[in-house]
Amino acid sequence: MATPAFKNQMASKFTDAFNRLNRGEQGISGLITWSQAWTTVNEYLKPRDIKDSLYRRRKRNKADFDGARAAFAIIVRCRQLALVLEAFLDEIRKNFHLIEYEINEYMVRYERDENVELIRMLVSRLLDWYKAWAPPPELGPGVAADYTLAFQTRLFSALPPSFTCGFKSLCAWCLSPEEFPPSDSLSALTPNMGVVWRDFEALGLIDRYESVIASVGYERIEKQVVEVCEGNWAKPMMEELRNWMTAKVVPWMLQIYARGASSTEEARSMLQGVGSRFDFHINKTLCDLRTREIFDIIIDFPDSMGALQDLKECLQRVDQRGALVKTLRKANAKRLLHPGADTKLILSQYVATIKCLRIIDPPGVLLFKVADPIRRYLRDRPDTIRCIVASLVGDEDSGDSLLDDNEPIQPLQQSETEDYSDPMWEPEPIDAGPEFRTNKPSDVISTLVSIYDSKDLFVKELQALLAQRLLAIPEAEIYKVERERRNIEILKIRFGETALQVCEVMLRDMTDSRRMDGYLYRKWKSTMHPIVISKHFWPVLESSDLIMPGQFQSMQESYSKEFSLLKPDKKLRWLPHLGTVTIELVLQDRKLEVEVPPLEAAAIELFSQKDTWVVDDLLASLGNVDRASVVKALATWVNMGVLKEAEENVFVLLEVAEEIDENAVVASSAPLPAAGQAMAPIQTSQQQQAEKMRVYWKFIEGMLKNLGGLPIDRIQAMLKFVENYDQSIEQLGAFMEVARRENMVVCRDGVWRLNT
């Protein structure tokens, strides 16, 4: 039951409300006037179908509002405008089905025809509804804001999902009308682009679909970057892309993001944020494209310098360094680091990678991360050192080189500790690894040599390769010795004079040998021109027990006798299986002059003693030579038609040539390779070192079996107790690498274990 106080309070409020509505007039005449005003205002604001021509004329007629002005004034004076607005918004809710019907009608047609003009017409129609139902501006901005919010809320909930696609297509057409198929309706739209964007703004579509509008610009940028830049690596493309954006995208952006700008400076200020986002997207898209193409860009270097400059600029704005490393490592693993790739090809790609990544990232962090798998793979390949050394000596016949002629020749650079007192010291990049500083030599050759722990391996291999090249130089091309001498002088700058003293001795031996051979030729007219080398300074040559028969043995003995007279303190030890022999065969019906290896010459020499030989008898006369080599040597003369295999393992000299059937001619018509072109059979430095270290393998095997895993320095320290062990830790490391390739040991985190 209500208390007297509550009753008094309610009576007071009723009295106040009545007085406010009655406005102090006699009786209830003021209340009646207010009721009439309420009816007039609601009737004026009530939303109706805009197809009603009378309604459209009334809304456009200012006199109608003048008639309702007094009613609106009464409502405002009585502080009932909020109630009027509430009723008005409720009427909008009840009548919004009229707008929904038209929305569905337009969208059905669009989904059928996919004509963006229908979306523009729908937007224009929605703006008509919005303006027709809008309250008069005289009611103030608050009422207008409430109406706009209510209208847009119901509009956005009524738009179907397909409207987003249509709206996006319309925005894309406004940006690039030339990409859409021509039609009469679209061509008519061209002059009214500004009107289209004003309609979007009035309905709140720009704010509602801001991400959709931005995606149109992003997709157009992505398309332009792919069309213009894909596969185009010769020149930088960033400036061209920015010019395109200024000419094409910025005018489109002005209509959207700089509406109402009164000056250029104001428009620039309004576009600053969105312009930065679009410029960032250009950098990101171009960076993504160049990242996908990075392996082919490196292959095409230096013709791809423009793409590298673009990538360098993009990485300064876009954090894509990790993606670049991941993509390049994956491409290297798939296309480069596999058994089918030649070692020289891998090295060439590695050198190109070094040069390209130094352009993109001068500190070398990206190179450090990308190069690690390549370096580990090259370290496991047995011919890596030989390929690097072959490039170092500058083989003019190879046609390609790992070295850059423009790169200055400088000593090999070793890892240096950081000098923190240096005023020019800079901290490591934030994404650098823990071993970054110790693995960053400055020149390409130092980088290649640093694949291994010591340069001694390269020096040994250099000596072996130089020996091969010197021994393979024909008599008529003695000038090539001077070329090798120039190469060694250049390599002294890189490796130091001490490391190449043995190479100096080999070159001196070649000069002395040629001089002595010339002297003996003038004195004795010898037809034999051997190369005399120092046993202790040349790499180990493959030995053979071949005995040169007949006149060859006589010439060797005569030459040895003359050599002893010239150098009584030295003695010759012949390696008769090396070199070439030019012989003239005089048969009954023909004469042949051929250049063959010594074993072939020795075999045919025996046929000057008798015409028929059994293979076993030939083997006994030639010394301890393997049977397969002798049979191969005899097959050479059979192919020339000098010998014939009368029966199995029995060969006969053909003084008179037999008729050769066409098939035989075709089979033997290919010229034999010149023996002088083959490299001398010299063991590589790794082979030599492995042979020496195999003596100590049992000791190493016992250590690892009894003690488990050991680091290389522990193995070296324990081997010092073995008698006559004089190998360095670098030589031990090289042997352990060979053992690892033969699956005898494994190495993990610097610890060596038996491969069980």
Buried (B, 14 or more C-beta within 10 A) or exposed (E): EEEEEEEEEEEEEEEEEEEBBBBEBEEEEBBEBBEEBBEBBBEBBBBBBBEEEEBBEBBEEEEEBEEBBEBBEBBBBBEBBEEBBEBBBEBBEEBBEBBBEBBEEBBEBBBEEEBBBBBBBBBBBBBBBBEBBBBBEEBEEEBBEBBBEBBBEBBBEBBBEBBEBBBBBBBBBBBBBEEBEEEEEBEEBEEEBEBBBBBBBBBBBBEBBEEBBBBBBBBBBBEBBBEEBEEBBEEBBBEBBEEBBEEBBBEBBBBBBBBEBEEEEEBEEBBEEBBEEBBEBBBBBBBBBBBBBBBBBBBBBEEBBBBBBBBBBBBEBBEBBEBBBBBBBEBBEEEBBEEEBEBBEBBBBBBBBBBBBBBBBEBBBBBBBBBBBBBEBBBEBEBBBBBBBBBBBBBEEEEEBBBEEEEEEEEBBEEEEEEEEEEEEEEBBEBBEEEBBEBBBEBBBBBBBBBBBBBBBBBBBBBBBBBBBBBBBEEEEEEBBEBBBEBBBEBBEBBBEEBBEBBBBBBEBBEBBBEBBEEBEEEEEBEBBBBBBBEEBBBBBEEBEBBBBBEBBEBBEBBBEBBEEEEEEEEBEBBBBBBBBEBEBEBEEEEBEBBBBBBBBBBBBBBEEEEEBEBEBBBEBBBEBEEEBBBBBBBBBBBBBBBEBEEEBEBBBBEEEEEEEEEBEEEBEEEEEEBBEEEBBBBBBBBBBBEBBEEBEEBBBEBBEEEEBBEBEBBBEBBEEBEEBEBEBBBBBBBBBBBBBEEBBBBEEEBBBBEE
